[in-house]
Amino acid sequence: MTDATSEATAPATEPSARSVLVVTGMSGAGRSTVSNALEDLGWYVVDNLPPQMLRPLLDLAGHSDERLARIAVVVDVRGGQLLSELKDAGTGGVDGPQVRLLFLEANDAALVRRFEAVRRPHPLQGSGTILDGITAERTMTAAVREQSDIIIDTSELNIHQLANAINELFADDDAPGVRVTITSFGFKYGVPTDADMVADARFLPNPFWVPELRPHTGKDQDVSDYVLGQPGALEFVERYAEALRPVLAGYQRENKSHATIAIGCTGGKHRSVAVVERIAGLIGAQPGVVVNVKHRDLGRE
């Protein structure tokens, strides 16, 4: 059994070709946060699975392809039913998936504080107090906790710290720290509502007014050469990419796994497209960053 403390420094077992992680623990200890963090890491997450369905899922995982190589199963369990299902299912044989059990817990004070903050009763308190429900649940889950491979105490962790702990335990060495979508757009069609950062390429001359360039787009070499050859264009591209370096590094530290950067011009056809194509290459070269390029308004009249 691995006991991951609030600092989450304990190493986890390296995942096999097919891995199943069963996530359970105390109500209010952070199962939803762990579920979201694992999903961001590329795990296929099954939430609120009844323990009786665990064995069919393990059978499925044992015959799955790479798309289901890593499955996380979030189970709300009280008592020994989960252990019996795991024992009956085993690990699927030599070629079956590796199964690990992650248990989340927190001290009484932290759990009481969390239930009071959301103004919800503990599922086991009945006509008693929140603390009565916590005490009953701790007794009912003691056997599961004892058999767990990894235990994380979330008493002193906020949701970002817990997500970081999951990243440290379960992220692949080559998993990106942040996925960046960088998109071009036309201001006349509106700024993308999901953009985290917006830059304006309208300070550059518009190829629209050059007859031989007007039918082309910023993805074409002649337009790209024209746009990036303007005074200040390459300086802007290089300095903006450099300015984003500490931002994206900070996103990784704060467990913000996705970011959208939007760069606009008037119609989203020439200048913004050329600038996005060049900046994307510079950003994608930064450690831990994976870039996806979109041109929102390319093709509009």
C-alpha positions as CSV (number, residue, x, y, z in Angstrom):
1,M,0.0,0.0,0.0
2,T,1.3,3.4,-0.9
3,D,0.3,6.3,1.4
4,A,0.4,9.5,-0.6
5,T,0.5,12.4,1.9
6,S,-0.8,15.9,1.4
7,E,2.4,16.6,-0.6
8,A,1.7,13.6,-2.8
9,T,5.4,12.7,-3.1
10,A,4.9,8.9,-3.0
11,P,5.6,7.3,-6.4
12,A,2.9,5.3,-8.1
13,T,3.4,2.0,-9.9
14,E,4.2,2.5,-13.6
15,P,1.0,1.8,-15.6
16,S,1.0,-1.3,-17.7
17,A,-0.2,-1.5,-21.3
18,R,-3.8,-1.6,-20.0
19,S,-4.4,-0.1,-16.6
20,V,-7.6,0.2,-14.5
21,L,-7.6,2.6,-11.5
22,V,-10.5,2.3,-9.1
23,V,-11.0,5.6,-7.3
24,T,-13.0,5.6,-4.1
25,G,-12.9,7.0,-0.6
26,M,-14.7,9.3,1.8
27,S,-17.6,11.5,0.6
28,G,-16.3,15.0,0.2
29,A,-12.6,13.9,-0.1
30,G,-12.3,14.9,-3.7
31,R,-13.5,12.2,-6.1
32,S,-14.8,14.7,-8.6
33,T,-11.6,16.6,-8.7
34,V,-9.6,13.4,-9.2
35,S,-12.0,12.3,-12.0
36,N,-11.4,15.6,-13.8
37,A,-7.7,15.5,-13.4
38,L,-7.4,11.9,-14.7
39,E,-9.6,12.8,-17.7
40,D,-7.3,15.7,-18.5
41,L,-4.4,13.2,-18.5
42,G,-6.1,11.1,-21.1
43,W,-7.7,8.4,-18.9
44,Y,-11.1,7.1,-19.9
45,V,-13.1,7.9,-16.8
46,V,-16.3,6.1,-15.7
47,D,-18.0,8.0,-13.0
48,N,-20.4,6.6,-10.3
49,L,-20.0,3.0,-11.5
50,P,-22.0,0.6,-9.3
51,P,-19.6,-2.0,-7.8
52,Q,-21.5,-4.8,-9.4
53,M,-20.5,-3.5,-12.8
54,L,-16.8,-3.5,-12.0
55,R,-16.2,-7.1,-13.2
56,P,-17.8,-6.6,-16.7
57,L,-15.7,-3.4,-17.0
58,L,-12.5,-5.3,-16.2
59,D,-13.4,-7.9,-18.7
60,L,-13.8,-5.2,-21.3
61,A,-10.5,-3.6,-20.4
62,G,-8.8,-6.9,-20.8
63,H,-9.8,-7.0,-24.4
64,S,-9.6,-3.3,-25.2
65,D,-7.4,-1.6,-27.7
66,E,-5.2,1.4,-27.1
67,R,-8.2,3.8,-26.9
68,L,-9.1,2.2,-23.6
69,A,-5.5,1.5,-22.4
70,R,-6.1,3.5,-19.2
71,I,-9.5,3.4,-17.5
72,A,-10.3,5.2,-14.2
73,V,-13.4,4.0,-12.4
74,V,-14.9,6.3,-9.8
75,V,-16.9,4.2,-7.3
76,D,-19.0,5.5,-4.3
77,V,-18.6,2.5,-2.0
78,R,-19.4,1.8,1.6
79,G,-18.6,-1.6,3.0
80,G,-16.8,-4.6,1.6
81,Q,-18.7,-5.0,-1.7
82,L,-16.0,-3.4,-3.8
83,L,-13.3,-5.7,-2.3
84,S,-15.4,-8.8,-3.1
85,E,-15.9,-7.6,-6.7
86,L,-12.2,-7.0,-7.1
87,K,-11.3,-10.3,-5.6
88,D,-13.8,-12.2,-7.9
89,A,-12.6,-10.3,-11.0
90,G,-8.9,-10.6,-10.2
91,T,-6.7,-8.8,-12.7
92,G,-7.8,-10.6,-15.9
93,G,-4.9,-13.0,-15.9
94,V,-1.3,-12.4,-17.1
95,D,-2.5,-10.5,-20.1
96,G,-5.3,-8.6,-18.3
97,P,-5.2,-5.1,-17.1
98,Q,-3.3,-4.0,-14.0
99,V,-5.8,-2.9,-11.4
100,R,-5.0,-0.4,-8.6
101,L,-7.2,1.0,-5.9
102,L,-6.9,4.7,-4.9
103,F,-8.5,5.8,-1.7
104,L,-9.2,9.5,-0.9
105,E,-9.6,10.6,2.7
106,A,-9.6,13.7,4.8
107,N,-9.9,14.5,8.5
108,D,-13.2,15.1,10.2
109,A,-12.7,18.9,10.4
110,A,-12.0,19.2,6.7
111,L,-14.9,17.1,5.7
112,V,-17.4,18.9,8.0
113,R,-16.1,22.2,6.6
114,R,-16.6,21.1,3.0
115,F,-20.2,19.8,3.6
116,E,-21.1,23.0,5.4
117,A,-19.6,25.1,2.5
118,V,-21.9,23.4,-0.1
119,R,-24.9,23.3,2.4
120,R,-25.5,19.6,1.7
121,P,-26.0,16.8,4.2
122,H,-23.7,13.9,4.5
123,P,-25.2,10.9,2.7
124,L,-25.1,8.8,5.9
125,Q,-26.1,11.4,8.5
126,G,-29.8,10.6,8.4
127,S,-31.4,12.5,11.3
128,G,-28.0,13.0,12.9
129,T,-25.2,15.5,12.3
130,I,-22.6,15.7,9.5
131,L,-20.0,14.3,11.9
132,D,-22.3,11.3,12.6
133,G,-22.4,10.5,8.9
134,I,-18.6,10.9,8.5
135,T,-18.0,8.6,11.5
136,A,-20.4,5.9,10.1
137,E,-18.8,6.1,6.6
138,R,-15.2,5.9,8.0
139,T,-16.2,2.7,9.7
140,M,-17.9,1.2,6.6
141,T,-14.9,2.0,4.3
142,A,-12.1,0.9,6.7
143,A,-11.6,-2.4,5.0
144,V,-11.4,-0.8,1.5
145,R,-8.9,1.7,2.8
146,E,-6.8,-1.0,4.3
147,Q,-6.5,-2.8,0.9
148,S,-5.9,0.3,-1.2
149,D,-2.7,0.6,-3.2
150,I,-2.6,4.4,-2.9
151,I,-4.1,6.6,-0.2
152,I,-4.2,10.4,-0.5
153,D,-5.1,12.6,2.4
154,T,-6.8,15.7,1.0
155,S,-7.3,17.5,4.3
156,E,-4.9,20.3,3.5
157,L,-5.3,20.3,-0.3
158,N,-7.4,22.7,-2.4
159,I,-8.7,21.4,-5.7
160,H,-5.7,22.7,-7.7
161,Q,-3.2,21.0,-5.3
162,L,-5.1,17.7,-5.4
163,A,-5.1,17.8,-9.2
164,N,-1.4,18.5,-9.2
165,A,-0.9,15.5,-6.9
166,I,-2.8,13.3,-9.4
167,N,-0.7,14.6,-12.2
168,E,2.5,13.8,-10.3
169,L,1.3,10.2,-9.6
170,F,-0.3,9.3,-12.9
171,A,0.9,11.5,-15.7
172,D,3.1,9.9,-18.4
173,D,6.6,11.3,-18.7
174,D,5.7,12.6,-22.2
175,A,2.2,13.9,-21.3
176,P,1.8,17.6,-22.2
177,G,1.5,20.0,-19.3
178,V,-0.8,22.3,-21.3
179,R,-2.7,22.0,-24.5
180,V,-2.9,25.2,-26.4
181,T,-5.4,26.0,-29.1
182,I,-4.2,29.0,-31.1
183,T,-6.9,30.4,-33.4
184,S,-7.1,33.1,-36.0
185,F,-10.4,35.1,-36.3
186,G,-11.9,38.1,-37.9
187,F,-12.9,41.0,-35.6
188,K,-15.9,41.8,-37.8
189,Y,-17.3,38.3,-36.9
190,G,-16.7,38.8,-33.2
191,V,-14.0,37.8,-30.7
192,P,-14.0,34.1,-29.7
193,T,-15.9,33.8,-26.5
194,D,-13.6,31.0,-25.1
195,A,-10.3,32.9,-25.7
196,D,-8.0,33.2,-22.7
197,M,-5.8,35.8,-24.5
198,V,-6.5,37.9,-27.5
199,A,-3.9,39.7,-29.8
200,D,-4.6,42.1,-32.6
201,A,-2.8,41.8,-36.0
202,R,-4.5,44.8,-37.6
203,F,-1.4,47.0,-37.1
204,L,0.0,45.3,-40.2
205,P,-1.0,46.3,-43.7
206,N,-3.9,44.3,-45.1
207,P,-3.1,42.0,-48.1
208,F,-6.8,42.4,-49.0
209,W,-5.9,45.6,-50.7
210,V,-3.2,44.0,-52.9
211,P,-5.2,42.6,-55.9
212,E,-2.9,39.6,-56.5
213,L,-3.0,38.6,-52.8
214,R,-6.7,39.1,-52.1
215,P,-7.9,35.7,-53.3
216,H,-5.3,33.9,-51.3
217,T,-5.0,33.3,-47.5
218,G,-2.4,33.6,-44.8
219,K,-1.6,29.9,-45.3
220,D,-0.3,30.6,-48.8
221,Q,3.4,31.4,-49.0
222,D,3.0,34.7,-50.9
223,V,0.6,36.1,-48.3
224,S,2.7,34.9,-45.4
225,D,5.8,36.4,-46.9
226,Y,4.0,39.7,-47.4
227,V,2.5,39.8,-43.9
228,L,5.6,38.7,-42.0
229,G,7.9,40.9,-44.2
230,Q,6.2,44.1,-42.9
231,P,8.1,46.3,-40.4
232,G,7.5,45.0,-36.9
233,A,5.8,41.8,-37.9
234,L,8.5,39.3,-37.0
235,E,9.4,41.3,-33.9
236,F,5.8,41.1,-32.7
237,V,5.6,37.3,-33.4
238,E,8.8,36.5,-31.6
239,R,8.2,38.8,-28.6
240,Y,4.6,37.6,-28.2
241,A,5.7,33.9,-28.3
242,E,8.4,34.8,-25.7
243,A,5.9,36.6,-23.5
244,L,3.7,33.5,-23.6
245,R,6.5,31.3,-22.3
246,P,6.2,32.2,-18.6
247,V,2.4,32.3,-18.9
248,L,2.2,28.7,-20.2
249,A,4.7,27.6,-17.7
250,G,2.5,29.1,-15.0
251,Y,-0.5,27.4,-16.4
252,Q,1.3,24.1,-16.0
253,R,2.2,24.9,-12.4
254,E,-1.4,25.9,-11.6
255,N,-2.8,22.8,-13.4
256,K,-4.6,24.7,-16.1
257,S,-4.3,22.1,-18.8
258,H,-6.0,23.9,-21.6
259,A,-5.5,27.5,-23.0
260,T,-7.0,29.3,-26.0
261,I,-5.0,32.1,-27.7
262,A,-6.8,34.1,-30.3
263,I,-5.2,36.4,-32.9
264,G,-7.5,38.6,-35.0
265,C,-7.4,40.8,-38.0
266,T,-10.4,42.3,-39.9
267,G,-11.7,39.3,-41.7
268,G,-9.6,36.4,-40.3
269,K,-8.3,35.5,-43.8
270,H,-4.8,37.0,-44.2
271,R,-2.9,38.6,-41.4
272,S,-4.1,36.7,-38.4
273,V,-3.8,33.4,-40.3
274,A,-0.2,34.1,-41.2
275,V,0.7,35.2,-37.7
276,V,-1.0,32.2,-36.1
277,E,0.9,29.8,-38.3
278,R,4.2,31.3,-37.4
279,I,3.5,31.8,-33.6
280,A,2.2,28.2,-33.3
281,G,5.6,26.8,-34.3
282,L,7.3,28.9,-31.7
283,I,4.9,28.0,-28.9
284,G,4.9,24.4,-29.8
285,A,8.7,24.3,-29.3
286,Q,8.2,25.1,-25.6
287,P,8.6,22.2,-23.1
288,G,5.3,20.6,-22.1
289,V,3.2,22.4,-24.6
290,V,1.1,20.8,-27.4
291,V,-0.4,23.2,-29.9
292,N,-3.6,22.8,-32.0
293,V,-4.1,25.4,-34.8
294,K,-7.5,26.6,-35.9
295,H,-8.6,29.2,-38.4
296,R,-12.1,30.1,-37.3
297,D,-13.2,32.4,-40.1
298,L,-11.1,31.1,-43.0
299,G,-13.4,30.5,-45.9
300,R,-16.0,33.1,-45.0
301,E,-16.8,35.7,-47.6
